[in-house]
Amino acid sequence: MIEILNPTELAQAKETGAVVADILQALKRRSTVGTSLLDIDRWAKTMIGEAGALSCYVDYEPSFGRGPFGHYICTAVNDAVLHGRPYDYALADGDLLTLDLAVSKGGVAADAAISFIVGDAEPPESVAMIDATERALAAGIAAAGPGARIGDISHAIGTVLGAAGYEISTEFGGHGIGSTMHQDPHIANTGRPGRGYKLRPGLLLALEPWIMADTAELVTDADGWTLRSATGCRTAHSEHTIAITDDGADILTLPTQE
């Protein structure tokens, strides 16, 4: 299903996006050395409720997961890259943490992810990986606009990631979003320009470049959800929800406060 939102729904999408972005920034500030991933999940639950929103994750039960997700945020550390299920792990100095959050408010969902390094350490490889995903995300957004095609976004993302020296998996990628979290079209993180669905004003897309340091192969954790690099290398993931407009793309998941 591909939805095209009307102006009222787009206004709600912007509000939902701000909720996601502000919660992520608040959680980033609180994610310090010694913080448990389960604490982050509890904080996310409280913040979502205080915002009058609903979790898109807690009851989520897709074919690629094992049973309902059962948590309010994805927390992926170091070699974990996608669908990180929170567990009793205390963050250490230098850990590379990805927080991925999707909520619904007023009947419209928004989805975003941020990767950052915990504590004072700045491992150069980790810094470079985060930077590559953020630049790829910016390139994908710049390629999105009315009349462009999904392949144009995929090509822009893949060009940045490939130039940075990373292998690219097409197993998971971006997606349409609207009244539900995951919709068509699928947006691979590499592709051929000029191909795929033509973008229209009112379309919402979640773009999410993710990489692993030295592989494109994923393995599933024993929890049935968390996807990790097959080699145990570090990973990074960045995501925004955007709305296609007459003039280009509007980023909906920008924080209203730093």
C-alpha positions in Angstrom: 0.0 0.0 0.0 1.2 3.5 -0.9 -0.5 6.4 0.8 -0.7 10.0 -0.3 -1.4 12.3 2.6 -3.7 15.3 2.5 -2.7 18.7 4.0 -4.4 17.9 7.3 -2.5 14.6 7.6 0.7 16.2 6.5 0.4 18.7 9.4 -0.1 15.8 11.8 2.9 14.0 10.3 5.1 17.1 11.1 3.8 17.0 14.7 4.5 13.3 15.0 7.9 13.7 13.5 8.8 16.4 16.1 7.8 14.0 18.9 10.1 11.3 17.5 13.0 13.7 17.1 12.7 15.3 20.5 12.4 12.0 22.3 15.5 10.7 20.5 17.5 13.8 21.5 16.4 13.5 25.1 17.4 9.8 25.2 20.7 10.6 23.6 21.4 13.1 26.4 20.5 10.5 29.1 22.5 7.6 27.5 25.7 7.9 29.4 28.3 5.4 30.6 26.6 2.8 32.8 23.1 3.4 31.4 21.1 0.2 30.9 19.4 -0.4 27.6 16.3 -1.3 29.6 16.4 2.1 31.3 16.4 3.7 27.8 13.4 1.6 26.9 11.5 2.6 30.1 12.3 6.3 29.5 11.0 5.9 25.9 7.8 4.4 27.1 7.2 7.3 29.5 8.1 10.0 27.0 5.9 8.5 24.3 2.9 8.5 26.7 3.6 12.0 27.9 3.6 13.2 24.2 0.1 11.6 23.7 1.6 9.2 21.2 1.5 5.5 20.7 4.4 3.1 20.2 4.7 1.5 16.7 7.0 -1.2 18.1 5.7 -2.7 21.3 3.0 -4.9 19.6 4.8 -5.1 16.2 4.9 -8.7 14.9 6.2 -8.9 11.4 7.4 -12.0 9.5 11.1 -11.2 10.1 10.8 -11.0 13.9 10.0 -13.6 16.5 6.8 -12.7 18.2 5.8 -9.2 19.3 8.8 -6.9 19.7 7.7 -6.1 23.2 9.7 -2.9 23.7 9.3 0.8 22.9 12.6 1.6 21.1 15.3 -0.2 19.2 18.7 -0.1 20.9 21.6 -1.4 18.8 25.1 -1.4 20.3 28.3 -1.9 18.3 27.9 -5.0 16.1 24.1 -4.7 16.3 22.6 -2.6 13.5 18.9 -3.1 13.1 15.9 -4.1 15.2 18.0 -4.0 18.4 15.9 -5.5 21.2 16.7 -3.8 24.6 18.2 -6.1 27.2 20.1 -5.7 30.5 23.4 -4.2 29.1 25.2 -1.3 30.7 26.7 1.1 28.1 30.5 1.5 28.2 32.7 4.4 27.2 33.2 4.3 23.4 30.2 2.1 22.6 28.5 3.0 19.3 24.8 3.2 20.1 21.9 3.5 17.6 18.5 4.5 18.8 15.6 3.8 16.4 12.1 5.1 17.3 8.7 5.1 15.6 5.5 6.4 17.1 2.0 7.3 15.9 0.1 10.3 16.9 -3.2 11.5 15.5 -3.3 8.5 13.2 0.0 9.3 11.4 3.4 7.6 12.1 7.0 8.9 11.9 10.3 7.0 12.2 13.9 8.1 12.8 17.2 6.8 14.0 20.4 8.3 15.3 23.8 6.7 15.9 26.3 8.2 18.4 29.3 7.3 20.6 28.7 7.0 24.3 31.0 8.7 26.7 34.2 10.6 25.9 35.9 8.2 23.6 35.9 8.9 19.8 37.0 5.7 17.9 38.0 7.0 14.5 36.3 4.1 12.6 33.1 4.7 14.5 33.1 8.4 13.8 33.7 7.8 10.1 30.8 5.3 9.9 28.3 7.6 11.6 29.4 10.4 9.3 29.0 8.2 6.2 25.4 7.3 7.1 24.5 10.9 7.9 26.0 12.1 4.5 24.2 9.4 2.7 21.0 10.3 4.3 21.4 13.9 3.3 22.2 12.8 -0.3 19.0 10.7 -0.4 16.9 13.6 0.9 18.4 15.9 -1.7 17.5 13.5 -4.4 13.9 13.3 -3.3 11.3 15.5 -4.9 8.2 15.4 -7.1 8.9 13.6 -10.4 12.0 11.9 -9.0 11.9 8.1 -8.6 12.8 5.8 -5.8 15.9 4.7 -7.7 17.2 8.2 -7.6 17.1 8.2 -3.8 18.7 4.7 -3.7 21.4 5.7 -6.1 22.3 8.9 -4.2 22.5 6.9 -0.9 24.5 4.1 -2.4 27.0 6.5 -4.1 28.0 8.1 -0.8 28.2 4.7 1.1 30.2 3.1 -1.7 32.6 6.0 -2.1 33.3 5.7 1.6 34.3 2.1 1.1 31.4 0.2 2.6 29.6 -2.8 1.3 25.9 -2.2 1.0 23.2 -4.7 1.9 19.8 -4.4 0.2 18.2 -6.8 2.6 16.6 -4.0 4.6 16.2 -0.3 3.7 13.9 2.6 3.8 10.1 2.5 3.3 6.9 4.3 2.9 5.2 5.4 6.0 1.8 7.0 6.9 -1.1 5.6 8.8 1.1 2.6 9.5 4.9 2.4 10.1 6.0 0.1 7.2 4.4 0.6 3.8 5.5 0.5 0.2 7.6 1.5 -1.6 10.8 -0.2 -0.4 13.8 2.1 -0.7 17.1 0.1 -1.1 20.3 1.7 0.0 21.7 1.4 -3.5 20.1 1.3 -6.9 19.8 2.6 -10.4 18.6 6.2 -11.0 15.4 6.7 -13.0 13.9 3.5 -11.8 11.0 2.7 -9.6 7.9 4.5 -8.2 7.6 8.2 -9.2 7.4 10.5 -6.2 4.3 12.6 -5.6 3.6 15.5 -3.2 2.0 14.1 0.0 4.1 10.9 0.0 5.9 10.1 3.2 9.2 8.2 3.1 11.5 6.9 5.9 15.1 6.9 4.5 17.6 4.9 6.5 21.1 4.2 5.3 22.9 1.7 7.5 26.3 0.0 7.1 28.7 -2.5 8.7 32.4 -1.8 8.8 33.7 -4.8 6.9 30.7 -7.0 5.7 27.3 -6.8 4.1 26.2 -10.1 5.8 23.7 -10.0 8.7 23.0 -12.6 11.4 20.0 -12.8 13.7 20.6 -12.7 17.4 19.2 -15.4 19.7 16.5 -12.9 20.7 14.9 -13.4 17.3 15.0 -9.7 16.5 18.4 -8.0 16.7 20.4 -8.1 13.5 24.1 -8.1 13.9 27.1 -7.9 11.6 28.3 -11.5 10.6 31.9 -10.6 11.5 31.2 -8.8 14.8 32.3 -5.5 13.3 30.8 -2.2 14.3 27.8 -0.7 12.5 25.9 2.6 12.1 22.4 3.7 11.1 20.8 7.1 10.4 17.1 7.7 9.5 14.7 10.6 8.8 11.1 10.6 7.8 10.5 13.1 4.9 7.4 14.4 3.1 7.5 15.0 -0.6 6.4 18.5 -1.4 6.0 20.6 -4.5 9.4 22.0 -3.9 11.4 18.9 -2.8 11.5 17.1 0.5 10.5 18.4 4.0 12.4 16.6 6.9 9.8 15.8 9.5 12.0 14.3 12.2 14.1 17.3 13.1 14.2 18.1 16.8 12.5 21.3 18.0 15.1 21.7 20.7 18.7 20.6 21.2 
